[in-house]
Amino acid sequence: MEKKSHLAPFKMMPTRHGTCPECGIAHPKEYPHKQNSLAYQYSFYNDHGRFPTWEDALSHCDEEMKAKWIKSLKELGIDV
């Protein structure tokens, strides 16, 4: 079964070499994706049919990393 594309007929350009293949930002694997990068937003939308939230961007992180980011985001007025 072929994966559904929510952006068809458009195709995303690959991210730059040496960056995260999902968000296009150079960050350690244990860090969250950059939730507001266009590469991540459209890649996620293409896969899920909706734009990502910070919860989505943090979903692959361990609990300690999530807690740190959620605390920092809340200090900026961003609810996660």
PDB file of N, CA, C and O in Angstrom:
ATOM      1  N   MET A   1       0.839  -1.180   0.000  1.00  0.00           N
ATOM      2  CA  MET A   1       0.000   0.000   0.000  1.00  0.00           C
ATOM      3  C   MET A   1       0.888   1.249   0.000  1.00  0.00           C
ATOM      4  O   MET A   1       1.791   1.377   0.827  1.00  0.00           O
ATOM      5  N   GLU A   2       0.627   2.150  -0.918  1.00  0.00           N
ATOM      6  CA  GLU A   2       1.427   3.358  -1.040  1.00  0.00           C
ATOM      7  C   GLU A   2       0.985   4.388  -0.015  1.00  0.00           C
ATOM      8  O   GLU A   2      -0.207   4.541   0.252  1.00  0.00           O
ATOM      9  N   LYS A   3       1.962   5.101   0.562  1.00  0.00           N
ATOM     10  CA  LYS A   3       1.704   6.115   1.570  1.00  0.00           C
ATOM     11  C   LYS A   3       0.956   7.291   0.947  1.00  0.00           C
ATOM     12  O   LYS A   3       1.329   7.774  -0.122  1.00  0.00           O
ATOM     13  N   LYS A   4      -0.105   7.752   1.623  1.00  0.00           N
ATOM     14  CA  LYS A   4      -0.890   8.868   1.118  1.00  0.00           C
ATOM     15  C   LYS A   4      -0.101  10.169   1.247  1.00  0.00           C
ATOM     16  O   LYS A   4       0.548  10.412   2.265  1.00  0.00           O
ATOM     17  N   SER A   5      -0.160  10.996   0.218  1.00  0.00           N
ATOM     18  CA  SER A   5       0.479  12.304   0.234  1.00  0.00           C
ATOM     19  C   SER A   5      -0.605  13.369   0.319  1.00  0.00           C
ATOM     20  O   SER A   5      -1.452  13.472  -0.568  1.00  0.00           O
ATOM     21  N   HIS A   6      -0.578  14.158   1.382  1.00  0.00           N
ATOM     22  CA  HIS A   6      -1.552  15.228   1.550  1.00  0.00           C
ATOM     23  C   HIS A   6      -1.169  16.471   0.760  1.00  0.00           C
ATOM     24  O   HIS A   6      -1.959  17.409   0.661  1.00  0.00           O
ATOM     25  N   LEU A   7       0.030  16.488   0.199  1.00  0.00           N
ATOM     26  CA  LEU A   7       0.490  17.640  -0.568  1.00  0.00           C
ATOM     27  C   LEU A   7       0.495  17.399  -2.072  1.00  0.00           C
ATOM     28  O   LEU A   7       0.903  18.272  -2.838  1.00  0.00           O
ATOM     29  N   ALA A   8       0.046  16.223  -2.499  1.00  0.00           N
ATOM     30  CA  ALA A   8       0.081  15.890  -3.927  1.00  0.00           C
ATOM     31  C   ALA A   8      -0.609  16.983  -4.720  1.00  0.00           C
ATOM     32  O   ALA A   8      -1.653  17.470  -4.285  1.00  0.00           O
ATOM     33  N   PRO A   9      -0.088  17.382  -5.838  1.00  0.00           N
ATOM     34  CA  PRO A   9       1.019  16.825  -6.599  1.00  0.00           C
ATOM     35  C   PRO A   9       2.378  17.417  -6.235  1.00  0.00           C
ATOM     36  O   PRO A   9       3.367  17.144  -6.917  1.00  0.00           O
ATOM     37  N   PHE A  10       2.445  18.213  -5.186  1.00  0.00           N
ATOM     38  CA  PHE A  10       3.714  18.826  -4.797  1.00  0.00           C
ATOM     39  C   PHE A  10       4.610  17.823  -4.084  1.00  0.00           C
ATOM     40  O   PHE A  10       4.130  16.884  -3.449  1.00  0.00           O
ATOM     41  N   LYS A  11       5.910  18.032  -4.197  1.00  0.00           N
ATOM     42  CA  LYS A  11       6.884  17.202  -3.490  1.00  0.00           C
ATOM     43  C   LYS A  11       7.836  18.128  -2.746  1.00  0.00           C
ATOM     44  O   LYS A  11       8.213  19.190  -3.242  1.00  0.00           O
ATOM     45  N   MET A  12       8.215  17.704  -1.551  1.00  0.00           N
ATOM     46  CA  MET A  12       9.151  18.485  -0.743  1.00  0.00           C
ATOM     47  C   MET A  12      10.571  18.220  -1.220  1.00  0.00           C
ATOM     48  O   MET A  12      10.922  17.093  -1.570  1.00  0.00           O
ATOM     49  N   MET A  13      11.374  19.262  -1.231  1.00  0.00           N
ATOM     50  CA  MET A  13      12.791  19.104  -1.512  1.00  0.00           C
ATOM     51  C   MET A  13      13.426  18.458  -0.283  1.00  0.00           C
ATOM     52  O   MET A  13      12.974  18.709   0.834  1.00  0.00           O
ATOM     53  N   PRO A  14      14.447  17.643  -0.453  1.00  0.00           N
ATOM     54  CA  PRO A  14      15.115  17.069   0.723  1.00  0.00           C
ATOM     55  C   PRO A  14      15.801  18.167   1.534  1.00  0.00           C
ATOM     56  O   PRO A  14      16.188  19.207   1.002  1.00  0.00           O
ATOM     57  N   THR A  15      15.938  17.910   2.825  1.00  0.00           N
ATOM     58  CA  THR A  15      16.631  18.877   3.674  1.00  0.00           C
ATOM     59  C   THR A  15      18.120  18.857   3.354  1.00  0.00           C
ATOM     60  O   THR A  15      18.639  17.904   2.772  1.00  0.00           O
ATOM     61  N   ARG A  16      18.783  19.918   3.745  1.00  0.00           N
ATOM     62  CA  ARG A  16      20.217  20.049   3.473  1.00  0.00           C
ATOM     63  C   ARG A  16      21.005  18.950   4.191  1.00  0.00           C
ATOM     64  O   ARG A  16      20.673  18.571   5.314  1.00  0.00           O
ATOM     65  N   HIS A  17      22.043  18.447   3.538  1.00  0.00           N
ATOM     66  CA  HIS A  17      22.907  17.424   4.112  1.00  0.00           C
ATOM     67  C   HIS A  17      23.446  17.891   5.466  1.00  0.00           C
ATOM     68  O   HIS A  17      23.886  19.033   5.600  1.00  0.00           O
ATOM     69  N   GLY A  18      23.414  17.023   6.449  1.00  0.00           N
ATOM     70  CA  GLY A  18      23.920  17.348   7.777  1.00  0.00           C
ATOM     71  C   GLY A  18      22.880  17.935   8.711  1.00  0.00           C
ATOM     72  O   GLY A  18      23.184  18.269   9.857  1.00  0.00           O
ATOM     73  N   THR A  19      21.650  18.063   8.224  1.00  0.00           N
ATOM     74  CA  THR A  19      20.576  18.557   9.077  1.00  0.00           C
ATOM     75  C   THR A  19      19.586  17.428   9.343  1.00  0.00           C
ATOM     76  O   THR A  19      19.643  16.374   8.710  1.00  0.00           O
ATOM     77  N   CYS A  20      18.689  17.662  10.281  1.00  0.00           N
ATOM     78  CA  CYS A  20      17.642  16.685  10.594  1.00  0.00           C
ATOM     79  C   CYS A  20      16.791  16.472   9.345  1.00  0.00           C
ATOM     80  O   CYS A  20      16.319  17.444   8.754  1.00  0.00           O
ATOM     81  N   PRO A  21      16.584  15.222   8.932  1.00  0.00           N
ATOM     82  CA  PRO A  21      15.798  14.977   7.727  1.00  0.00           C
ATOM     83  C   PRO A  21      14.320  15.346   7.868  1.00  0.00           C
ATOM     84  O   PRO A  21      13.616  15.465   6.865  1.00  0.00           O
ATOM     85  N   GLU A  22      13.843  15.530   9.106  1.00  0.00           N
ATOM     86  CA  GLU A  22      12.442  15.888   9.299  1.00  0.00           C
ATOM     87  C   GLU A  22      12.203  17.387   9.369  1.00  0.00           C
ATOM     88  O   GLU A  22      11.225  17.888   8.814  1.00  0.00           O
ATOM     89  N   CYS A  23      13.108  18.119  10.062  1.00  0.00           N
ATOM     90  CA  CYS A  23      12.850  19.551  10.230  1.00  0.00           C
ATOM     91  C   CYS A  23      13.855  20.442   9.513  1.00  0.00           C
ATOM     92  O   CYS A  23      13.638  21.649   9.408  1.00  0.00           O
ATOM     93  N   GLY A  24      14.942  19.875   9.023  1.00  0.00           N
ATOM     94  CA  GLY A  24      15.911  20.654   8.269  1.00  0.00           C
ATOM     95  C   GLY A  24      16.813  21.524   9.123  1.00  0.00           C
ATOM     96  O   GLY A  24      17.479  22.417   8.599  1.00  0.00           O
ATOM     97  N   ILE A  25      16.849  21.285  10.429  1.00  0.00           N
ATOM     98  CA  ILE A  25      17.675  22.063  11.346  1.00  0.00           C
ATOM     99  C   ILE A  25      18.785  21.161  11.877  1.00  0.00           C
ATOM    100  O   ILE A  25      18.557  19.978  12.132  1.00  0.00           O
ATOM    101  N   ALA A  26      19.969  21.710  12.044  1.00  0.00           N
ATOM    102  CA  ALA A  26      21.074  20.940  12.627  1.00  0.00           C
ATOM    103  C   ALA A  26      20.893  20.935  14.147  1.00  0.00           C
ATOM    104  O   ALA A  26      21.166  21.931  14.817  1.00  0.00           O
ATOM    105  N   HIS A  27      20.432  19.804  14.678  1.00  0.00           N
ATOM    106  CA  HIS A  27      20.258  19.669  16.124  1.00  0.00           C
ATOM    107  C   HIS A  27      20.593  18.241  16.526  1.00  0.00           C
ATOM    108  O   HIS A  27      20.474  17.325  15.712  1.00  0.00           O
ATOM    109  N   PRO A  28      21.011  18.040  17.775  1.00  0.00           N
ATOM    110  CA  PRO A  28      21.268  16.677  18.244  1.00  0.00           C
ATOM    111  C   PRO A  28      19.989  15.827  18.156  1.00  0.00           C
ATOM    112  O   PRO A  28      18.882  16.348  18.297  1.00  0.00           O
ATOM    113  N   LYS A  29      20.149  14.533  17.923  1.00  0.00           N
ATOM    114  CA  LYS A  29      18.992  13.637  17.774  1.00  0.00           C
ATOM    115  C   LYS A  29      18.043  13.682  18.960  1.00  0.00           C
ATOM    116  O   LYS A  29      16.835  13.511  18.799  1.00  0.00           O
ATOM    117  N   GLU A  30      18.591  13.913  20.164  1.00  0.00           N
ATOM    118  CA  GLU A  30      17.754  13.886  21.353  1.00  0.00           C
ATOM    119  C   GLU A  30      16.949  15.175  21.556  1.00  0.00           C
ATOM    120  O   GLU A  30      16.085  15.222  22.432  1.00  0.00           O
ATOM    121  N   TYR A  31      17.212  16.204  20.774  1.00  0.00           N
ATOM    122  CA  TYR A  31      16.469  17.458  20.863  1.00  0.00           C
ATOM    123  C   TYR A  31      15.200  17.367  20.021  1.00  0.00           C
ATOM    124  O   TYR A  31      15.129  16.571  19.085  1.00  0.00           O
ATOM    125  N   PRO A  32      14.197  18.181  20.351  1.00  0.00           N
ATOM    126  CA  PRO A  32      12.968  18.163  19.546  1.00  0.00           C
ATOM    127  C   PRO A  32      13.197  18.769  18.166  1.00  0.00           C
ATOM    128  O   PRO A  32      14.158  19.501  17.933  1.00  0.00           O
ATOM    129  N   HIS A  33      12.291  18.442  17.273  1.00  0.00           N
ATOM    130  CA  HIS A  33      12.308  19.079  15.956  1.00  0.00           C
ATOM    131  C   HIS A  33      11.905  20.537  16.134  1.00  0.00           C
ATOM    132  O   HIS A  33      11.219  20.884  17.095  1.00  0.00           O
ATOM    133  N   LYS A  34      12.326  21.376  15.217  1.00  0.00           N
ATOM    134  CA  LYS A  34      11.913  22.780  15.265  1.00  0.00           C
ATOM    135  C   LYS A  34      10.481  22.835  14.747  1.00  0.00           C
ATOM    136  O   LYS A  34      10.228  22.731  13.547  1.00  0.00           O
ATOM    137  N   GLN A  35       9.567  23.000  15.671  1.00  0.00           N
ATOM    138  CA  GLN A  35       8.133  22.904  15.370  1.00  0.00           C
ATOM    139  C   GLN A  35       7.685  23.885  14.297  1.00  0.00           C
ATOM    140  O   GLN A  35       6.772  23.576  13.532  1.00  0.00           O
ATOM    141  N   ASN A  36       8.297  25.045  14.221  1.00  0.00           N
ATOM    142  CA  ASN A  36       7.837  26.043  13.254  1.00  0.00           C
ATOM    143  C   ASN A  36       8.692  26.134  11.993  1.00  0.00           C
ATOM    144  O   ASN A  36       8.541  27.081  11.221  1.00  0.00           O
ATOM    145  N   SER A  37       9.581  25.175  11.768  1.00  0.00           N
ATOM    146  CA  SER A  37      10.328  25.204  10.500  1.00  0.00           C
ATOM    147  C   SER A  37       9.384  24.756   9.379  1.00  0.00           C
ATOM    148  O   SER A  37       8.592  23.830   9.550  1.00  0.00           O
ATOM    149  N   LEU A  38       9.485  25.418   8.254  1.00  0.00           N
ATOM    150  CA  LEU A  38       8.602  25.059   7.136  1.00  0.00           C
ATOM    151  C   LEU A  38       8.818  23.623   6.687  1.00  0.00           C
ATOM    152  O   LEU A  38       7.867  22.933   6.318  1.00  0.00           O
ATOM    153  N   ALA A  39      10.072  23.169   6.717  1.00  0.00           N
ATOM    154  CA  ALA A  39      10.353  21.782   6.312  1.00  0.00           C
ATOM    155  C   ALA A  39       9.594  20.816   7.214  1.00  0.00           C
ATOM    156  O   ALA A  39       8.975  19.872   6.723  1.00  0.00           O
ATOM    157  N   TYR A  40       9.632  21.038   8.523  1.00  0.00           N
ATOM    158  CA  TYR A  40       8.939  20.142   9.456  1.00  0.00           C
ATOM    159  C   TYR A  40       7.426  20.270   9.312  1.00  0.00           C
ATOM    160  O   TYR A  40       6.717  19.264   9.291  1.00  0.00           O
ATOM    161  N   GLN A  41       6.933  21.494   9.214  1.00  0.00           N
ATOM    162  CA  GLN A  41       5.491  21.672   9.103  1.00  0.00           C
ATOM    163  C   GLN A  41       4.921  20.946   7.882  1.00  0.00           C
ATOM    164  O   GLN A  41       3.913  20.247   7.987  1.00  0.00           O
ATOM    165  N   TYR A  42       5.558  21.110   6.739  1.00  0.00           N
ATOM    166  CA  TYR A  42       5.012  20.502   5.531  1.00  0.00           C
ATOM    167  C   TYR A  42       5.314  19.014   5.430  1.00  0.00           C
ATOM    168  O   TYR A  42       4.514  18.263   4.872  1.00  0.00           O
ATOM    169  N   SER A  43       6.435  18.580   5.948  1.00  0.00           N
ATOM    170  CA  SER A  43       6.719  17.152   5.999  1.00  0.00           C
ATOM    171  C   SER A  43       5.694  16.448   6.892  1.00  0.00           C
ATOM    172  O   SER A  43       5.147  15.408   6.524  1.00  0.00           O
ATOM    173  N   PHE A  44       5.442  17.027   8.070  1.00  0.00           N
ATOM    174  CA  PHE A  44       4.473  16.459   9.003  1.00  0.00           C
ATOM    175  C   PHE A  44       3.074  16.494   8.391  1.00  0.00           C
ATOM    176  O   PHE A  44       2.338  15.510   8.467  1.00  0.00           O
ATOM    177  N   TYR A  45       2.705  17.624   7.783  1.00  0.00           N
ATOM    178  CA  TYR A  45       1.392  17.742   7.155  1.00  0.00           C
ATOM    179  C   TYR A  45       1.216  16.693   6.064  1.00  0.00           C
ATOM    180  O   TYR A  45       0.154  16.082   5.942  1.00  0.00           O
ATOM    181  N   ASN A  46       2.252  16.493   5.285  1.00  0.00           N
ATOM    182  CA  ASN A  46       2.181  15.508   4.214  1.00  0.00           C
ATOM    183  C   ASN A  46       1.915  14.107   4.769  1.00  0.00           C
ATOM    184  O   ASN A  46       1.168  13.327   4.179  1.00  0.00           O
ATOM    185  N   ASP A  47       2.537  13.799   5.912  1.00  0.00           N
ATOM    186  CA  ASP A  47       2.379  12.466   6.511  1.00  0.00           C
ATOM    187  C   ASP A  47       1.090  12.302   7.307  1.00  0.00           C
ATOM    188  O   ASP A  47       0.521  11.211   7.335  1.00  0.00           O
ATOM    189  N   HIS A  48       0.617  13.373   7.959  1.00  0.00           N
ATOM    190  CA  HIS A  48      -0.478  13.249   8.925  1.00  0.00           C
ATOM    191  C   HIS A  48      -1.743  14.032   8.575  1.00  0.00           C
ATOM    192  O   HIS A  48      -2.777  13.850   9.218  1.00  0.00           O
ATOM    193  N   GLY A  49      -1.673  14.896   7.570  1.00  0.00           N
ATOM    194  CA  GLY A  49      -2.853  15.658   7.182  1.00  0.00           C
ATOM    195  C   GLY A  49      -3.184  16.802   8.131  1.00  0.00           C
ATOM    196  O   GLY A  49      -4.285  17.350   8.079  1.00  0.00           O
ATOM    197  N   ARG A  50      -2.250  17.166   8.994  1.00  0.00           N
ATOM    198  CA  ARG A  50      -2.410  18.298   9.906  1.00  0.00           C
ATOM    199  C   ARG A  50      -1.022  18.847  10.212  1.00  0.00           C
ATOM    200  O   ARG A  50      -0.012  18.171  10.020  1.00  0.00           O
ATOM    201  N   PHE A  51      -0.995  20.088  10.693  1.00  0.00           N
ATOM    202  CA  PHE A  51       0.287  20.686  11.045  1.00  0.00           C
ATOM    203  C   PHE A  51       0.720  20.226  12.434  1.00  0.00           C
ATOM    204  O   PHE A  51      -0.128  19.913  13.270  1.00  0.00           O
ATOM    205  N   PRO A  52       2.031  20.182  12.692  1.00  0.00           N
ATOM    206  CA  PRO A  52       2.529  19.662  13.967  1.00  0.00           C
ATOM    207  C   PRO A  52       2.359  20.642  15.123  1.00  0.00           C
ATOM    208  O   PRO A  52       2.352  21.860  14.947  1.00  0.00           O
ATOM    209  N   THR A  53       2.224  20.064  16.297  1.00  0.00           N
ATOM    210  CA  THR A  53       2.207  20.831  17.537  1.00  0.00           C
ATOM    211  C   THR A  53       3.573  20.667  18.209  1.00  0.00           C
ATOM    212  O   THR A  53       4.413  19.898  17.743  1.00  0.00           O
ATOM    213  N   TRP A  54       3.783  21.390  19.296  1.00  0.00           N
ATOM    214  CA  TRP A  54       5.014  21.171  20.055  1.00  0.00           C
ATOM    215  C   TRP A  54       5.039  19.754  20.621  1.00  0.00           C
ATOM    216  O   TRP A  54       6.112  19.162  20.730  1.00  0.00           O
ATOM    217  N   GLU A  55       3.881  19.197  20.984  1.00  0.00           N
ATOM    218  CA  GLU A  55       3.845  17.807  21.456  1.00  0.00           C
ATOM    219  C   GLU A  55       4.390  16.865  20.392  1.00  0.00           C
ATOM    220  O   GLU A  55       5.131  15.933  20.706  1.00  0.00           O
ATOM    221  N   ASP A  56       4.031  17.102  19.143  1.00  0.00           N
ATOM    222  CA  ASP A  56       4.546  16.281  18.045  1.00  0.00           C
ATOM    223  C   ASP A  56       6.057  16.439  17.915  1.00  0.00           C
ATOM    224  O   ASP A  56       6.780  15.457  17.752  1.00  0.00           O
ATOM    225  N   ALA A  57       6.528  17.681  17.988  1.00  0.00           N
ATOM    226  CA  ALA A  57       7.958  17.956  17.840  1.00  0.00           C
ATOM    227  C   ALA A  57       8.776  17.330  18.965  1.00  0.00           C
ATOM    228  O   ALA A  57       9.945  16.992  18.778  1.00  0.00           O
ATOM    229  N   LEU A  58       8.157  17.178  20.136  1.00  0.00           N
ATOM    230  CA  LEU A  58       8.826  16.609  21.310  1.00  0.00           C
ATOM    231  C   LEU A  58       8.633  15.099  21.441  1.00  0.00           C
ATOM    232  O   LEU A  58       9.262  14.472  22.293  1.00  0.00           O
ATOM    233  N   SER A  59       7.784  14.514  20.621  1.00  0.00           N
ATOM    234  CA  SER A  59       7.348  13.122  20.836  1.00  0.00           C
ATOM    235  C   SER A  59       8.480  12.095  20.859  1.00  0.00           C
ATOM    236  O   SER A  59       8.340  11.064  21.517  1.00  0.00           O
ATOM    237  N   HIS A  60       9.574  12.332  20.180  1.00  0.00           N
ATOM    238  CA  HIS A  60      10.672  11.358  20.153  1.00  0.00           C
ATOM    239  C   HIS A  60      11.689  11.576  21.284  1.00  0.00           C
ATOM    240  O   HIS A  60      12.626  10.792  21.437  1.00  0.00           O
ATOM    241  N   CYS A  61      11.501  12.642  22.072  1.00  0.00           N
ATOM    242  CA  CYS A  61      12.441  12.978  23.148  1.00  0.00           C
ATOM    243  C   CYS A  61      12.162  12.144  24.402  1.00  0.00           C
ATOM    244  O   CYS A  61      11.043  11.680  24.617  1.00  0.00           O
ATOM    245  N   ASP A  62      13.203  11.963  25.227  1.00  0.00           N
ATOM    246  CA  ASP A  62      12.981  11.274  26.498  1.00  0.00           C
ATOM    247  C   ASP A  62      12.256  12.229  27.458  1.00  0.00           C
ATOM    248  O   ASP A  62      12.148  13.426  27.192  1.00  0.00           O
ATOM    249  N   GLU A  63      11.766  11.686  28.568  1.00  0.00           N
ATOM    250  CA  GLU A  63      10.940  12.457  29.497  1.00  0.00           C
ATOM    251  C   GLU A  63      11.677  13.655  30.093  1.00  0.00           C
ATOM    252  O   GLU A  63      11.075  14.712  30.286  1.00  0.00           O
ATOM    253  N   GLU A  64      12.957  13.509  30.382  1.00  0.00           N
ATOM    254  CA  GLU A  64      13.732  14.623  30.938  1.00  0.00           C
ATOM    255  C   GLU A  64      13.836  15.770  29.936  1.00  0.00           C
ATOM    256  O   GLU A  64      13.660  16.933  30.299  1.00  0.00           O
ATOM    257  N   MET A  65      14.122  15.446  28.678  1.00  0.00           N
ATOM    258  CA  MET A  65      14.228  16.474  27.646  1.00  0.00           C
ATOM    259  C   MET A  65      12.872  17.149  27.427  1.00  0.00           C
ATOM    260  O   MET A  65      12.798  18.371  27.295  1.00  0.00           O
ATOM    261  N   LYS A  66      11.797  16.347  27.390  1.00  0.00           N
ATOM    262  CA  LYS A  66      10.456  16.927  27.226  1.00  0.00           C
ATOM    263  C   LYS A  66      10.167  17.921  28.345  1.00  0.00           C
ATOM    264  O   LYS A  66       9.695  19.029  28.088  1.00  0.00           O
ATOM    265  N   ALA A  67      10.451  17.525  29.595  1.00  0.00           N
ATOM    266  CA  ALA A  67      10.162  18.392  30.747  1.00  0.00           C
ATOM    267  C   ALA A  67      10.925  19.710  30.642  1.00  0.00           C
ATOM    268  O   ALA A  67      10.365  20.771  30.915  1.00  0.00           O
ATOM    269  N   LYS A  68      12.187  19.654  30.251  1.00  0.00           N
ATOM    270  CA  LYS A  68      12.993  20.874  30.113  1.00  0.00           C
ATOM    271  C   LYS A  68      12.398  21.802  29.054  1.00  0.00           C
ATOM    272  O   LYS A  68      12.272  23.008  29.271  1.00  0.00           O
ATOM    273  N   TRP A  69      12.038  21.230  27.915  1.00  0.00           N
ATOM    274  CA  TRP A  69      11.493  22.045  26.823  1.00  0.00           C
ATOM    275  C   TRP A  69      10.120  22.598  27.181  1.00  0.00           C
ATOM    276  O   TRP A  69       9.827  23.760  26.901  1.00  0.00           O
ATOM    277  N   ILE A  70       9.285  21.783  27.792  1.00  0.00           N
ATOM    278  CA  ILE A  70       7.949  22.258  28.171  1.00  0.00           C
ATOM    279  C   ILE A  70       8.065  23.406  29.161  1.00  0.00           C
ATOM    280  O   ILE A  70       7.337  24.392  29.050  1.00  0.00           O
ATOM    281  N   LYS A  71       8.968  23.291  30.127  1.00  0.00           N
ATOM    282  CA  LYS A  71       9.188  24.364  31.102  1.00  0.00           C
ATOM    283  C   LYS A  71       9.639  25.638  30.389  1.00  0.00           C
ATOM    284  O   LYS A  71       9.110  26.717  30.655  1.00  0.00           O
ATOM    285  N   SER A  72      10.591  25.521  29.506  1.00  0.00           N
ATOM    286  CA  SER A  72      11.093  26.693  28.777  1.00  0.00           C
ATOM    287  C   SER A  72      10.031  27.310  27.881  1.00  0.00           C
ATOM    288  O   SER A  72       9.913  28.532  27.800  1.00  0.00           O
ATOM    289  N   LEU A  73       9.262  26.467  27.212  1.00  0.00           N
ATOM    290  CA  LEU A  73       8.199  26.983  26.347  1.00  0.00           C
ATOM    291  C   LEU A  73       7.128  27.696  27.167  1.00  0.00           C
ATOM    292  O   LEU A  73       6.625  28.741  26.753  1.00  0.00           O
ATOM    293  N   LYS A  74       6.777  27.140  28.327  1.00  0.00           N
ATOM    294  CA  LYS A  74       5.781  27.789  29.194  1.00  0.00           C
ATOM    295  C   LYS A  74       6.282  29.154  29.665  1.00  0.00           C
ATOM    296  O   LYS A  74       5.499  30.097  29.774  1.00  0.00           O
ATOM    297  N   GLU A  75       7.579  29.262  29.942  1.00  0.00           N
ATOM    298  CA  GLU A  75       8.146  30.558  30.340  1.00  0.00           C
ATOM    299  C   GLU A  75       8.010  31.592  29.223  1.00  0.00           C
ATOM    300  O   GLU A  75       7.991  32.795  29.483  1.00  0.00           O
ATOM    301  N   LEU A  76       7.917  31.120  27.986  1.00  0.00           N
ATOM    302  CA  LEU A  76       7.722  32.017  26.835  1.00  0.00           C
ATOM    303  C   LEU A  76       6.237  32.234  26.520  1.00  0.00           C
ATOM    304  O   LEU A  76       5.887  32.927  25.564  1.00  0.00           O
ATOM    305  N   GLY A  77       5.376  31.630  27.340  1.00  0.00           N
ATOM    306  CA  GLY A  77       3.934  31.787  27.133  1.00  0.00           C
ATOM    307  C   GLY A  77       3.341  30.802  26.146  1.00  0.00           C
ATOM    308  O   GLY A  77       2.239  31.012  25.640  1.00  0.00           O
ATOM    309  N   ILE A  78       4.068  29.724  25.869  1.00  0.00           N
ATOM    310  CA  ILE A  78       3.588  28.707  24.917  1.00  0.00           C
ATOM    311  C   ILE A  78       3.128  27.489  25.704  1.00  0.00           C
ATOM    312  O   ILE A  78       3.926  26.846  26.385  1.00  0.00           O
ATOM    313  N   ASP A  79       1.834  27.172  25.610  1.00  0.00           N
ATOM    314  CA  ASP A  79       1.302  25.993  26.276  1.00  0.00           C
ATOM    315  C   ASP A  79       1.554  24.757  25.425  1.00  0.00           C
ATOM    316  O   ASP A  79       1.347  24.763  24.212  1.00  0.00           O
ATOM    317  N   VAL A  80       2.002  23.710  26.081  1.00  0.00           N
ATOM    318  CA  VAL A  80       2.260  22.454  25.383  1.00  0.00           C
ATOM    319  C   VAL A  80       1.308  21.403  25.924  1.00  0.00           C
ATOM    320  O   VAL A  80       1.340  20.255  25.483  1.00  0.00           O
TER     321      VAL A  80
END
